[in-house]
């Protein structure tokens, strides 16, 4: 039961982190796309900002899940 509740809390925290990173990343992509006048440069810069925002969100969520899983394993092993 504790693992289930901890997983639910981790999912809730992951959703909050994911949405906040996605929102700020989308705002930065919009600003980056509107900043440049050349279409090719505009698309390239906006894509790079979006890609990096997605990488940050992915790494953050995966590392959070792995940390919680490791903590659960340590607790069950008695370390």
N, C-alpha and C positions, 0 to 999 in steps of 0.2 A: 504494500500500500504506500509506503514511504517513497519507493522508487517511482511509482505512478504519479504521486503528487509532485515529486521533484521534477519529473519529466514534463508535467503540465506547467509548472512554474517556469521551467527552461523554455518551453514553447511560447509562453506568454512573453517572456523577456526577449526571445528571438524575434517575435513578431514586432515588438516595440522598436527594437534596434533596427530591424530591417526596414520598417516604415520610415523611421527618422532618417536613416542613411539614404533611402531611396528618394525621399522628399527633397533633402538638401542636394543630392546629386542631380535630380531633375531640374532644380532651380539653377544649378551651375551649368548644366548642359544648355538650358535656354539662354542664359546670359552669354555663354561662349558662342552659341550659334548666332546671336544677334549682334555680337561685337564686331565680327569681320564682314567685309563687303564682298570679298571674293568667295564664290560658291564652293570651290574645291577646298580652300583653306577652312572655310566655315564648317563644312561637313567633316573634315578630318579632325579639326580641333574638338568639335562637339562629340564626335564618336570616341575620341580618346578620353575625354572627360567622363562620358557615360560608361565606357569600359572599365576605367579605373574605379569609378564609384561602385560598379557591380563587383569588382574584385575585392574591394574593401568590405562590402557587405557579406560576400561569400566567405571570406577568410574569418571575419568576425563571428559569423553564425556557426561555422564548422568548429572553430576553436572553442567557442562556448559549449557546444554539445560534447566535444571530446573532453573538456575539462570536467564537466558534470559527470560524464560517464566514468572518468578516472577516479573522481571523488567517491562515487558510489562503489566502485570496485574496491578502493582502499578501505572504505567503511566496512564492507562485507568481509574483507580479509582480516580486519582487526588491526590495521597498521596505523 
